[in-house]
Amino acid sequence: MVDEICKVCSHPTADEVYALVRKRLPRISLGTIYRNLELLSGKGLIQKLDSAGTQRRYDGNTENHYHLRCLACGLVKDILIRPLNEWERLLPQDTGYEILGHRLEFFGICPSCKLEKKNGQVDPAGLERGFFNKKERRINHGIKRLKN
C-alpha cells in the first residue's frame, strides 16, 4: 500500500488508494484499506492530509513540505518552498509550548478551474456554495465585509 501511495503525486483519497491496490490485490476490501491507512499514518510511514470539509488524502512523502489545494476540484499539489523549521525552534521560547511539528496548506482555485470559470463552465456562485466548506465561507465572508 505504501508503494502505491509513493508512486503517485496526486495525494490520493482512500477510494483512490483502494483502486490502486486492487490492481495487485483484487480481493482486498475497502475496510482493510481504511484500517491500514490509519495504521501507516500513525506510524509515520505516510502523511494523512486532513482539511476541514474535504476528503482525507494521503501522501507518501513524509518529509516536511507544504501543500496547495484547489477549493473547486480538490486537487492537492506539493509546493517546493523551504520548510519553516526556524519557527519550530523559536516558538517554544516565545510560547512555552513543546512544538512537535507543523503543517501549512495554501488554498485557492487552480489554473484549470479558473479557466473553466472564465469560460463560463463553472458557476462562480456554485464555487462558493458547493466547494468551500462552512468555515472557509465564514472566513471569506468576513474578508469581503472588511473590504467593503
C-alpha positions in Angstrom: 0.0 0.0 0.0 2.8 2.4 0.9 4.4 1.6 -2.5 1.2 2.5 -4.3 0.9 5.8 -2.4 4.5 6.7 -3.0 4.2 6.0 -6.8 1.7 8.8 -7.3 1.9 12.6 -6.7 -1.8 13.1 -6.6 -2.2 12.7 -2.8 -4.9 10.0 -3.3 -8.1 9.6 -1.2 -8.8 6.2 0.4 -11.0 5.3 -2.5 -8.2 6.1 -4.9 -5.7 4.0 -2.9 -8.3 1.2 -2.9 -8.4 1.3 -6.7 -4.6 1.3 -7.0 -4.1 -1.5 -4.6 -6.9 -3.7 -6.1 -4.8 -3.9 -9.3 -2.3 -6.1 -7.4 -4.7 -7.5 -4.7 -8.1 -7.8 -6.3 -9.7 -9.3 -3.2 -8.7 -6.6 -0.7 -11.6 -4.8 1.0 -12.1 -1.0 1.4 -12.3 -1.5 5.1 -8.8 -3.1 5.1 -7.6 -0.1 3.1 -9.0 2.4 5.7 -7.6 0.4 8.7 -4.1 0.2 7.1 -4.1 3.9 6.0 -4.7 4.8 9.7 -2.1 2.4 10.9 0.5 3.6 8.3 -0.1 7.3 9.1 0.0 6.6 12.8 3.4 5.0 12.4 4.6 7.9 10.3 5.1 5.9 7.1 2.7 8.1 5.2 1.1 11.5 5.9 -2.6 11.9 6.4 -3.8 15.2 5.0 -6.9 16.4 6.8 -8.6 19.6 5.8 -12.0 20.5 7.2 -14.8 19.8 4.8 -12.8 17.8 2.3 -12.0 14.2 1.7 -8.9 13.0 3.6 -5.9 12.4 1.4 -2.7 10.6 1.8 0.9 11.5 1.0 3.8 9.1 0.6 6.3 11.9 1.2 6.8 12.1 4.9 9.4 14.9 4.7 8.3 18.3 6.0 6.7 20.0 3.0 3.7 22.1 2.1 0.6 21.8 0.0 -1.6 23.8 -2.3 -5.3 22.8 -2.6 -7.8 23.8 -5.2 -11.1 24.6 -3.5 -13.1 23.9 -6.7 -11.8 20.4 -7.7 -9.9 19.3 -4.7 -6.5 18.9 -6.4 -3.6 18.9 -3.9 -0.1 19.7 -5.1 3.2 19.9 -3.2 4.8 23.3 -3.0 8.6 23.5 -3.3 9.5 26.1 -0.7 11.9 25.8 2.2 10.4 24.5 5.4 9.8 26.9 8.2 12.0 24.9 10.7 13.3 28.1 12.3 9.8 28.8 13.6 9.7 25.4 15.3 12.9 26.4 17.1 11.8 29.9 18.1 8.1 29.2 19.1 8.9 27.3 22.3 10.9 30.2 23.6 8.1 32.6 22.9 5.1 30.4 23.9 6.3 27.8 26.3 4.9 25.1 24.0 6.8 21.9 23.1 6.5 22.1 19.3 6.0 18.6 17.7 5.7 19.7 14.2 3.7 21.9 11.8 1.6 21.8 8.7 1.0 24.6 6.1 -1.6 24.5 3.4 -2.4 27.2 0.9 -5.7 27.1 -0.9 -7.2 28.8 -3.9 -8.5 28.0 -7.4 -6.2 26.0 -9.7 -5.5 27.3 -13.3 -7.8 24.7 -14.9 -10.8 25.6 -12.7 -10.0 29.3 -13.1 -10.1 28.9 -16.9 -13.4 26.9 -16.7 -14.8 29.7 -14.5 -13.6 32.4 -17.0 -15.2 30.4 -19.9 -18.5 30.2 -18.0 -18.2 26.4 -17.5 -18.2 26.8 -13.7 -20.9 28.9 -11.9 -19.0 31.3 -9.7 -21.8 31.3 -7.1 -21.6 27.5 -7.2 -18.0 27.6 -6.3 -18.8 29.3 -3.1 -21.9 27.3 -2.4 -20.6 23.9 -3.4 -16.9 23.7 -2.8 -16.0 25.9 0.1 -16.6 24.4 3.5 -18.6 26.3 6.0 -15.6 27.6 8.0 -13.9 28.8 4.8 -17.1 30.5 3.7 -17.3 32.3 7.0 -13.7 33.4 6.7 -14.2 34.6 3.1 -17.5 36.4 4.0 -15.6 38.2 6.8 -12.8 39.2 4.4 -15.5 40.6 1.9 -17.1 42.6 4.8 -13.7 44.0 5.7 -13.0 45.1 2.1 -16.4 46.9 1.8 
